[in-house]
Amino acid sequence: MTSTTPRPARHRSLGDHTWRDQAVCQSIEHNPVDPEIFFPDPDETDKITAAKALCNQCPVRRVCLDAALEGNDAHGIRGGLTEEERGPLHTKIAQRLDYSRVNETIAAGRDVHLTIAERTAVVQAAYHHGLTTQRLAWLLKVTEEHAKKLYRQHRHALDHRELNQPETGTATSEAGGEHLSRDDFGTAA
């Protein structure tokens, strides 16, 4: 029995197309691939099956899918999914929150494609890790003033959340000047 370990996610940087060189669908001398199998008609199930089988072997399948979704590419089989299968993902891409992207941005400073939700998570993580506004500005490719504004907004949200938290202290009652706590009341029989 062969054991496989999942490879870490590889996210492409902005404008990076080098991942295509690693794609199984690239036709080379020892592996001729007909690109037409990736653009089948809906009733060509043999082509769809063959294309998906190639995609399932591809080391950059996820990157290919991300590129298709981020580029709003609605044609052909990309990342192992048909046009119809990618349809719902296209509508949800703006709400994507992939923490591997957030972590890669924070840890490595990679300029990956981030959604609004992921950019917000980068701000939160940067704030909690004590990153400077200069570093946040560099990570998000914004001005330092904008980074300061993002940190202010995050601090404000934290303060607002703390104000709306219910009191979690123990119930106390004053009886004869003594403060009684929950432990003083015993357990119900």
C-alpha positions as CSV (number, residue, x, y, z in Angstrom):
1,M,0.0,0.0,0.0
2,T,1.4,3.4,-1.0
3,S,1.1,6.3,1.3
4,T,0.9,9.8,-0.1
5,T,1.4,13.0,1.8
6,P,-0.4,16.1,0.5
7,R,1.9,18.6,-1.1
8,P,1.8,22.2,0.2
9,A,-0.4,24.4,-1.9
10,R,1.5,26.3,-4.6
11,H,-0.1,29.7,-5.3
12,R,1.0,31.6,-8.3
13,S,2.2,35.2,-8.0
14,L,0.6,38.0,-9.9
15,G,1.5,37.6,-13.6
16,D,3.2,34.3,-13.0
17,H,2.6,31.8,-15.8
18,T,5.6,29.5,-15.2
19,W,3.3,26.9,-13.6
20,R,2.2,26.0,-17.2
21,D,5.5,24.4,-17.9
22,Q,4.8,21.8,-15.2
23,A,1.3,21.1,-16.5
24,V,0.6,17.6,-17.7
25,C,-1.5,19.0,-20.6
26,Q,1.6,20.5,-22.2
27,S,2.4,18.5,-25.3
28,I,6.1,17.5,-25.4
29,E,8.1,15.1,-27.5
30,H,7.6,12.1,-25.1
31,N,4.1,13.1,-24.1
32,P,2.1,14.3,-27.0
33,V,-1.3,15.7,-25.8
34,D,-4.0,16.8,-28.1
35,P,-5.2,20.2,-26.7
36,E,-8.7,19.6,-28.3
37,I,-9.6,17.1,-25.6
38,F,-9.7,20.1,-23.2
39,F,-12.4,21.8,-25.2
40,P,-15.0,19.1,-25.8
41,D,-18.7,19.5,-26.6
42,P,-21.0,18.6,-23.7
43,D,-21.9,15.3,-25.3
44,E,-18.3,14.2,-25.9
45,T,-18.0,12.2,-22.7
46,D,-14.9,10.3,-23.8
47,K,-12.9,13.5,-24.3
48,I,-14.2,14.9,-20.9
49,T,-13.1,11.6,-19.2
50,A,-9.7,11.7,-20.9
51,A,-9.1,15.3,-20.0
52,K,-10.1,14.9,-16.4
53,A,-7.8,11.8,-16.1
54,L,-4.9,14.0,-17.2
55,C,-5.9,16.7,-14.8
56,N,-6.0,14.3,-11.9
57,Q,-2.3,13.5,-12.5
58,C,-1.2,17.1,-12.8
59,P,1.0,18.6,-10.1
60,V,-0.3,22.2,-10.8
61,R,-4.0,21.3,-11.0
62,R,-5.0,23.6,-8.2
63,V,-3.0,26.5,-9.7
64,C,-4.6,25.9,-13.0
65,L,-8.1,26.0,-11.4
66,D,-7.2,29.2,-9.5
67,A,-6.0,30.8,-12.7
68,A,-9.2,29.9,-14.5
69,L,-11.3,31.3,-11.7
70,E,-9.3,34.4,-11.1
71,G,-9.2,35.1,-14.8
72,N,-12.9,34.4,-15.2
73,D,-11.9,31.8,-17.8
74,A,-15.2,30.0,-18.7
75,H,-14.0,27.8,-21.6
76,G,-12.8,24.3,-21.6
77,I,-11.7,21.9,-18.9
78,R,-9.4,23.7,-16.4
79,G,-8.1,22.3,-13.1
80,G,-10.0,19.1,-13.7
81,L,-13.4,20.8,-13.9
82,T,-15.7,21.4,-16.8
83,E,-17.2,24.8,-17.6
84,E,-20.4,23.8,-15.9
85,E,-18.6,22.5,-12.8
86,R,-16.6,25.7,-12.5
87,G,-19.7,27.9,-12.9
88,P,-20.7,28.0,-9.2
89,L,-17.1,28.5,-8.2
90,H,-16.8,31.6,-10.4
91,T,-19.7,33.2,-8.5
92,K,-18.1,32.4,-5.1
93,I,-14.4,33.3,-5.9
94,A,-14.8,36.8,-4.4
95,Q,-15.7,35.3,-1.0
96,R,-12.9,32.7,-1.0
97,L,-10.9,32.6,2.2
98,D,-8.0,30.3,1.8
99,Y,-5.7,30.5,4.8
100,S,-2.8,28.9,2.9
101,R,-2.9,32.0,0.7
102,V,-3.0,34.3,3.8
103,N,-0.1,32.3,5.4
104,E,2.0,32.4,2.2
105,T,1.5,36.2,2.0
106,I,2.5,36.8,5.6
107,A,5.3,34.3,5.9
108,A,6.9,34.5,2.5
109,G,5.7,37.9,1.2
110,R,4.5,36.2,-1.9
111,D,2.4,38.4,-4.2
112,V,-0.4,36.0,-4.6
113,H,-3.9,36.7,-5.8
114,L,-6.0,37.6,-2.8
115,T,-9.7,38.1,-2.5
116,I,-11.1,40.8,-0.3
117,A,-11.7,38.3,2.5
118,E,-8.1,37.0,2.2
119,R,-6.8,40.6,2.3
120,T,-8.8,41.2,5.5
121,A,-7.3,38.1,7.0
122,V,-3.8,39.3,6.1
123,V,-4.5,42.5,7.9
124,Q,-5.7,40.6,11.0
125,A,-2.8,38.2,11.0
126,A,-0.3,41.0,10.5
127,Y,-1.8,43.1,13.3
128,H,-1.8,40.1,15.7
129,H,1.8,39.2,14.8
130,G,3.0,42.8,15.3
131,L,4.0,43.5,11.7
132,T,4.8,47.1,11.0
133,T,2.7,49.2,8.8
134,Q,5.6,49.3,6.3
135,R,5.6,45.5,6.1
136,L,1.8,45.4,5.7
137,A,1.9,48.0,3.0
138,W,4.5,46.0,1.2
139,L,2.6,42.8,1.5
140,L,-0.7,44.2,0.2
141,K,1.0,46.6,-2.3
142,V,-0.7,49.6,-0.8
143,T,0.6,52.9,0.6
144,E,1.8,53.1,4.2
145,E,-1.0,55.5,4.9
146,H,-3.5,53.0,3.7
147,A,-1.9,50.3,5.8
148,K,-2.2,52.6,8.9
149,K,-5.9,53.0,8.0
150,L,-6.4,49.2,7.8
151,Y,-4.8,48.8,11.2
152,R,-7.0,51.5,12.7
153,Q,-10.1,49.8,11.2
154,H,-9.0,46.5,12.7
155,R,-8.3,48.0,16.1
156,H,-11.7,49.7,16.0
157,A,-13.4,46.4,15.1
158,L,-11.7,44.7,18.0
159,D,-12.7,47.4,20.4
160,H,-16.3,47.3,19.1
161,R,-16.4,43.5,19.5
162,E,-15.1,43.7,23.1
163,L,-17.8,46.3,23.9
164,N,-20.5,44.0,22.7
165,Q,-19.3,41.0,24.6
166,P,-21.6,40.0,27.5
167,E,-20.1,40.1,31.0
168,T,-18.5,36.8,31.7
169,G,-17.6,37.4,35.3
170,T,-18.9,35.2,38.1
171,A,-22.2,36.1,39.7
172,T,-21.6,38.0,42.9
173,S,-23.8,39.2,45.6
174,E,-23.1,41.4,48.5
175,A,-24.4,40.0,51.8
176,G,-23.1,41.7,54.9
177,G,-20.3,43.3,52.9
178,E,-19.0,39.9,51.6
179,H,-18.6,39.2,48.0
180,L,-20.1,35.8,47.2
181,S,-19.0,33.8,44.1
182,R,-20.6,30.9,42.3
183,D,-18.5,28.5,44.4
184,D,-20.1,29.8,47.6
185,F,-23.5,28.5,46.6
186,G,-22.7,24.8,46.4
187,T,-24.4,22.4,44.0
188,A,-28.1,21.6,43.7
189,A,-29.2,18.2,45.1
